[in-house]
Amino acid sequence: MFSKNRIAAAIGALAASTALGALAQAPAAYPSTYPADYGKIVDAAKKEGKLVIYGATDSKATAPLIKDFNALYPGITIEYNDMNSTEVYNRYISEVAAGGTTADLLWSSAMDLQMRLASDGYALPYKSVEASKVPGWAVWNDMAYGTTFEPAAIVYNKRLLDPKEVPATHADFAKLITQEKFKDKVTTYDIEKSGVGFMFMTQDSRNYADFAGLENAFGAAKVRVQSSTGTMLERISSGENLIGYIVLGSYALVRAKTDPSIGVVLPKDYTLILSRVLFISKTSTHVNAAKLWLDYMLSQRGQTVIANDSKLYAIRADVKGETTSADLIKQIGAANLKPMPVSPMLLQFLGPKKRLDFLKQWKESAGKK
């Protein structure tokens, strides 16, 4: 977790990028298309003067958003707590149960855990003024909102894999890793510790017909598991691992631009799409500031920062840049993209028995280490 002082220092030291610099020239006010009484929310938020966010997004990626939001709405101090997706859920639940102070907003890549909280009554209903600008599948009951459009990727070491070996589909990957050279050299998420990893793997089981065969291939390869995307990328880059499965593509694609060892594949048969889910806590003590942040994150301005500075792939179709939904659709075609909807449908594997059964099967077949 990062302290407020460390976050503030990181933001202060952040160099303004081209996109952010251009945005900073815009007038520090909400769009003229917003309701006439929106100024009341702004005034109330400034009186609150603070916003607490629990997030599973790297502080480095979040800093440009905080900086630009502060340019729009000065005087609102943002405390951003950087955790992994499971920690976001567990800390929030514990604090609410204890009746203590907790986050105003939760923003996490573990869509299923976010939906569990929202559907269990922890989210505050709020119809964002920007709701109509994001896809319908990314909004649930005016409570939970998808903010990004991030692919699940296969990542490999470009120095150590022959171009002819690089898998183009899930079936190619499963076949490849049964070869002797990949034993102890394959990595994926530790689905017991990583909320986003568990969600990716369970959703993969719904989309890949031969998922059982894939699990067996992992077992043959003696798959190595990690709790974070960053660790997987480091080990693939170093050559300790040759290839990684269902890795968060937004981080991998950004790393690949500066790391000549990293190669990224978006599978041609289908590519799962994750959207980081944001909702306002029903127990928020800075409700108006939380509403401002949610609207900002879905706005064209906020989405432009997400695409060009945070590099998390904007969900809005009207945002330009390399890391946008429009760019991904152009790369591999809409038919091959499978967005996971912001919906209680994601909860099917979170029931205690269903979860334990899935983990048991995974351990027995994949033989994780």
C-alpha positions in Angstrom: 0.0 0.0 0.0 1.2 3.5 -0.7 0.9 6.3 1.8 -0.7 9.7 1.0 2.7 11.3 1.1 4.3 8.8 -1.3 1.4 9.2 -3.7 1.6 12.9 -3.6 5.3 12.8 -4.2 4.9 10.5 -7.1 2.2 12.7 -8.7 4.3 15.8 -8.1 7.3 14.3 -9.9 5.3 13.0 -12.8 6.2 14.7 -16.1 3.2 15.8 -18.1 2.8 13.8 -21.2 1.7 15.2 -24.6 -1.9 14.1 -24.1 -2.1 15.4 -20.6 -0.5 18.6 -21.5 -3.0 19.2 -24.2 -5.9 18.4 -21.8 -4.5 20.8 -19.2 -5.2 23.7 -21.6 -9.0 23.0 -21.3 -10.9 25.1 -18.9 -11.1 23.7 -15.4 -14.8 23.0 -15.5 -17.2 20.2 -16.2 -18.7 20.0 -19.8 -21.4 22.4 -20.7 -23.6 19.5 -21.6 -24.0 18.5 -18.0 -27.2 19.3 -16.1 -27.7 22.9 -15.0 -27.6 21.9 -11.3 -24.3 19.9 -11.6 -22.5 22.8 -10.0 -24.2 21.8 -6.7 -22.3 18.5 -6.7 -19.0 20.3 -7.5 -19.5 22.8 -4.7 -20.5 20.1 -2.2 -17.5 18.0 -3.3 -15.1 20.9 -2.7 -16.6 21.4 0.8 -15.9 17.7 1.5 -12.4 18.3 0.3 -11.3 14.7 0.2 -11.7 11.4 -1.6 -10.5 7.9 -0.6 -10.1 5.3 -3.3 -9.1 1.6 -2.9 -7.7 0.4 -6.2 -6.1 -2.6 -7.8 -4.5 -0.4 -10.5 -0.8 0.5 -10.3 -0.1 3.9 -8.7 2.0 4.8 -11.8 -1.1 4.4 -14.0 -3.4 6.1 -11.6 -1.2 9.2 -11.0 -2.0 10.9 -14.4 -5.8 10.6 -13.6 -5.4 12.1 -10.1 -3.3 14.9 -11.5 -5.8 15.8 -14.2 -8.8 15.5 -11.8 -7.0 17.9 -9.5 -6.5 20.3 -12.3 -10.3 20.3 -12.9 -11.3 20.3 -9.3 -8.6 21.8 -7.1 -9.0 21.5 -3.4 -10.1 17.9 -3.3 -7.3 15.8 -1.8 -7.2 12.2 -3.2 -6.0 9.4 -1.0 -5.3 6.4 -3.4 -4.6 3.1 -1.8 -2.8 0.7 -4.2 -3.5 -3.0 -3.4 -4.0 -6.3 -5.3 -7.6 -7.2 -6.2 -8.1 -9.6 -3.4 -6.8 -7.1 -0.8 -9.2 -4.4 -2.1 -12.2 -6.7 -1.4 -11.0 -8.1 1.9 -10.0 -4.8 3.4 -13.2 -3.1 2.4 -15.4 -5.9 3.8 -13.5 -6.0 7.0 -13.7 -2.2 7.6 -17.5 -2.1 6.8 -18.1 -5.1 9.1 -16.2 -3.3 11.9 -18.2 -0.1 11.3 -15.1 1.9 10.7 -14.1 4.4 8.0 -13.4 2.9 4.6 -13.1 3.9 0.9 -15.5 6.2 -0.9 -14.8 4.4 -4.2 -13.6 0.9 -5.2 -11.9 0.4 -8.5 -10.7 -3.1 -9.3 -9.8 -5.4 -12.2 -11.5 -8.3 -10.3 -14.8 -7.7 -11.9 -16.5 -10.7 -10.2 -15.5 -9.5 -6.7 -16.7 -6.0 -7.5 -20.0 -7.3 -8.7 -20.4 -9.4 -5.6 -20.1 -6.2 -3.5 -22.4 -4.2 -5.7 -25.1 -6.9 -5.9 -24.8 -7.5 -2.1 -25.8 -3.9 -1.5 -22.5 -2.2 -0.9 -22.7 0.1 -3.9 -24.5 3.5 -3.9 -26.9 4.0 -6.8 -25.8 6.9 -9.0 -26.7 7.4 -12.6 -23.6 9.0 -14.1 -24.1 11.8 -16.5 -21.7 9.9 -18.8 -23.4 6.5 -18.6 -24.8 6.7 -22.1 -21.4 7.1 -23.6 -20.1 3.7 -22.5 -21.3 0.3 -23.8 -24.5 -1.1 -22.3 -22.7 -4.2 -21.1 -20.4 -2.0 -19.0 -23.1 -0.5 -16.7 -25.1 -2.4 -14.1 -28.1 -0.9 -12.3 -26.6 2.6 -12.2 -24.2 1.3 -9.6 -21.3 -0.5 -11.1 -19.4 0.9 -14.2 -16.8 -0.6 -16.4 -14.0 2.0 -17.2 -11.5 0.2 -19.4 -11.2 -2.3 -22.3 -8.2 -4.6 -21.5 -7.3 -7.8 -23.3 -6.2 -11.1 -21.7 -3.0 -12.0 -23.6 -0.4 -14.7 -24.1 3.1 -13.2 -23.4 6.4 -14.8 -24.4 10.1 -14.2 -24.5 11.0 -13.0 -28.1 14.7 -13.9 -27.7 14.1 -17.5 -26.7 11.1 -18.6 -28.8 11.3 -19.2 -32.5 8.7 -17.1 -34.4 7.3 -20.4 -35.7 6.6 -21.5 -32.1 4.5 -18.5 -31.1 0.9 -19.6 -30.5 -1.9 -17.8 -32.3 -4.8 -19.5 -30.5 -5.6 -21.2 -27.2 -5.3 -24.6 -28.8 -1.8 -23.7 -30.2 -0.8 -22.7 -26.7 -2.0 -25.9 -25.1 -0.2 -28.0 -27.6 3.0 -25.9 -27.4 3.6 -26.2 -23.7 3.5 -30.0 -23.6 6.9 -29.9 -25.2 9.9 -30.8 -23.0 11.5 -27.4 -23.4 8.6 -25.7 -21.6 8.7 -27.8 -18.5 9.0 -25.4 -15.5 9.0 -22.5 -18.0 5.3 -21.6 -18.2 3.6 -19.1 -15.9 0.1 -17.9 -15.1 -1.7 -16.3 -12.2 -2.0 -18.0 -8.8 -5.8 -18.2 -8.9 -6.0 -18.7 -5.1 -4.3 -15.4 -4.4 -5.1 -13.3 -7.4 -8.8 -12.2 -7.8 -8.3 -11.1 -11.4 -6.4 -14.4 -12.1 -9.3 -16.5 -10.7 -11.8 -14.5 -12.8 -9.8 -14.8 -16.0 -9.4 -18.6 -15.5 -13.0 -19.3 -14.7 -14.2 -17.2 -17.6 -11.7 -18.9 -19.8 -13.3 -22.3 -18.8 -16.6 -21.0 -20.1 -15.2 -20.0 -23.5 -12.6 -22.6 -24.3 -14.2 -26.0 -25.2 -11.1 -28.0 -24.3 -10.3 -26.3 -21.0 -9.7 -29.7 -19.4 -7.0 -30.4 -22.0 -5.5 -27.0 -21.2 -5.3 -27.8 -17.5 -3.6 -31.1 -18.3 -1.1 -29.3 -20.5 -0.3 -27.0 -17.6 0.2 -30.1 -15.4 2.7 -31.5 -18.0 4.5 -28.2 -18.0 4.6 -27.9 -14.2 3.2 -24.4 -14.5 4.7 -21.7 -12.2 2.1 -19.4 -10.7 2.4 -15.8 -9.6 0.1 -13.4 -7.8 0.9 -10.3 -9.9 1.2 -9.4 -13.6 4.4 -7.5 -12.9 6.2 -10.6 -11.6 5.1 -12.7 -14.6 6.4 -10.1 -17.0 9.7 -9.8 -15.1 10.3 -13.6 -15.2 9.3 -13.9 -18.9 11.7 -11.0 -19.8 14.6 -12.5 -17.9 14.0 -15.9 -19.5 13.2 -17.7 -16.2 9.9 -18.4 -17.9 9.4 -18.7 -21.6 5.7 -18.0 -21.9 2.8 -16.7 -19.8 -1.0 -17.4 -20.1 -4.0 -15.1 -19.8 -1.8 -12.1 -18.7 -3.3 -8.7 -18.3 -2.7 -7.3 -21.7 -2.7 -3.6 -20.9 0.4 -4.0 -18.8 2.0 -6.4 -21.2 1.5 -4.3 -24.3 3.0 -1.2 -22.6 6.0 -3.2 -21.4 6.5 -4.7 -24.9 7.1 -1.2 -26.3 10.3 -0.7 -24.2 11.3 -4.3 -23.5 12.7 -6.1 -26.6 12.4 -9.4 -24.8 8.6 -9.2 -24.4 6.2 -10.4 -27.2 2.4 -10.3 -26.9 -0.3 -12.4 -28.6 -4.0 -11.6 -28.6 -5.4 -15.0 -29.4 -7.2 -15.1 -32.8 -9.9 -17.6 -31.7 -11.1 -15.3 -29.0 -9.6 -12.7 -26.6 -11.3 -12.1 -23.3 -11.8 -8.4 -22.5 -11.7 -7.1 -18.9 -13.1 -3.8 -17.7 -12.0 -2.4 -14.4 -15.2 -1.9 -12.4 -15.8 1.3 -10.4 -18.5 2.0 -7.9 -19.3 4.4 -5.0 -19.5 2.8 -1.6 -22.8 3.0 0.1 -21.0 4.1 3.2 -19.0 6.9 1.5 -18.3 9.9 3.6 -17.4 12.0 0.6 -20.3 11.2 -1.7 -20.2 14.2 -3.9 -16.4 14.0 -4.5 -17.0 10.3 -5.4 -19.7 11.3 -7.9 -17.3 13.8 -9.5 -14.6 11.1 -9.8 -16.9 8.5 -11.3 -18.2 11.0 -13.9 -14.6 12.1 -14.7 -13.5 8.6 -15.2 -16.2 8.0 -17.8 -15.9 11.3 -19.5 -14.1 11.9 -22.8 -11.4 13.8 -20.9 -10.9 11.1 -18.3 -10.9 8.4 -20.9 -8.4 10.2 -23.0 -6.0 10.2 -20.0 -6.7 6.5 -19.5 -5.8 5.8 -23.1 -2.8 8.1 -23.6 -1.2 8.4 -20.1 -2.4 5.5 -18.0 -2.2 3.1 -21.0 -5.2 1.1 -19.7 -7.3 1.0 -22.9 -10.2 3.4 -22.9 -13.7 1.9 -23.1 -15.4 4.8 -24.9 -15.6 4.5 -28.7 -15.0 8.3 -29.2 -11.5 8.4 -27.6 -8.5 8.5 -29.8 -5.1 6.9 -29.1 -3.2 3.6 -29.3 -4.7 2.1 -26.2 -8.4 2.3 -26.9 -11.2 -0.2 -27.6 -11.3 1.2 -31.1 -7.6 0.3 -31.6 -8.1 -3.3 -30.3 -11.2 -3.8 -32.5 -9.1 -2.6 -35.5 -6.3 -5.0 -34.6 -8.2 -8.3 -34.2 -11.8 -7.6 -35.2 -14.9 -7.2 -33.0 -15.9 -10.8 -33.6 -12.8 -12.1 -31.8 -13.3 -10.0 -28.7 -15.3 -11.3 -25.8 -15.9 -8.5 -23.2 -16.9 -9.8 -19.8 -20.1 -7.9 -18.9 -20.4 -5.9 -15.7 -23.1 -8.3 -14.5 -24.0 -10.7 -11.7 -23.3 -13.4 -14.4 -19.7 -13.1 -13.2 -20.7 -14.5 -9.8 -21.3 -18.0 -10.8 -17.9 -19.3 -9.7 -17.8 -17.3 -6.4 -20.2 -19.5 -4.4 -18.2 -21.4 -1.8 -18.8 -24.9 -3.3 -18.3 -23.8 -6.9 -15.1 -21.9 -6.1 -13.7 -24.9 -4.1 -14.6 -27.3 -6.8 -12.9 -25.2 -9.5 -9.7 -24.8 -7.4 -9.7 -28.5 -6.6 -9.9 -29.4 -10.2 -7.2 -26.9 -11.1 -4.8 -28.2 -8.6 -5.4 -31.8 -9.6 -5.1 -31.2 -13.3 -2.6 -28.4 -13.6 -0.5 -29.6 -10.7 0.5 -26.0 -9.9 3.7 -25.1 -8.0 
